[in-house]
Each structure stands twice: as C-alpha cells, then as structure tokens.
Amino acid sequence: MVKLDLHGMRYEDARRTVDKLANTYWKWGPEDEADIITGHSPTMREMVVEILEEYSIEYSIGGPLGVDDSFIRI
C-alpha cells in the first residue's frame, strides 16, 4: 500500500503531489490502495477530495469506519 503524507506540506506542493499520485493511480488500477495523510486540516482534505473527484477516483475518508478523518483511502 502506498502512503502519501501531506501533513505539514504547503497547499501548492500538496496539490502537485496529489495530482501526480492520481495520474499514477490510473496505471495501477482500482485494485490497489493508497492512503493520503492530510492531518486534520479541512482545507487540505477538501483539496484532495476535489482532485480525486476530477479524476473520478473512488475514496473514503478515514477508512472503512470513517472514524479517523486524518487520511483519505483510495
């Protein structure tokens, strides 16, 4: 499983990094998973969700139970 830690990263850098991951994800296929660690920043989380939706990538916030909102699983 790939883990991408955006916690503490500037928004501009995080946007480029998630965009690159989303492009790579298209090559993996939906059977592979990755965790994108956003920390507890609603702005960071919203930015990541926006990018994932642009690429039509399915995601869940906080894993299967949704109790930990500090990461997004794709």
N, C-alpha and C positions, 0 to 999 in steps of 0.2 A: 504494500500500500504506500502510495506517495503521500508525504506530508509537506504542506507548504505553509510556513509560518510568516504571517503578515504583521503580527503583533509588533508595534513599535516602528513599523515602516511608514515612510511618507506616502500619502494617498496617490501621488502621481506614480511613484515607483511600484506601489502595490497594484495599481491599475494595469501597468505594463506587464507585471509578473503574472497576474491572473489571466490576462489576455493570452499570454504565451502558453500558460497551462491549458487554457481552453482549446487553443489550436492543437496542442499535443494530445489532448483528450480525444479529439476526433480520430486520431490514429490508433489509440488504444482500443476504443470501443467501450460500450456501456458495461461490460462485464468486469472491468477494473474499477477500483475505487481510489479516491484521494480525499484527504482531509485538508481543508483550508482553514488554518487557525487565524481568527480575526480578533481575538481578545473580546472584550465586552463593549467595543465601540459600535454603536448603532450605525454610524456613518460608514464605517469600514464594511460592516455586514451588508448594508444596503447597496454599496458599490459592487461588492462581489456578486450579490444576487442579480443585480442589473446586468452584469457581464454574462453570467451563466444563462440568464433568460435570453439574451441576444443570440447566444449560440444554441439555444433550445436544449440545454443540458439539465437533466433532472438532478435535483439536490434535496437534501433535508438539512434543516438547521438543528444542530445538537444531537445528531444520531437518531436511532430508531425511536427513542422515548422522548426526544426533544427537551430534555431537562438541562442540558448544558449548551447555552447559546454562544459559547466562545469559539465554536468551529462550525463549518459547513461541510457536509459529506457529499461528494459527487460520485 
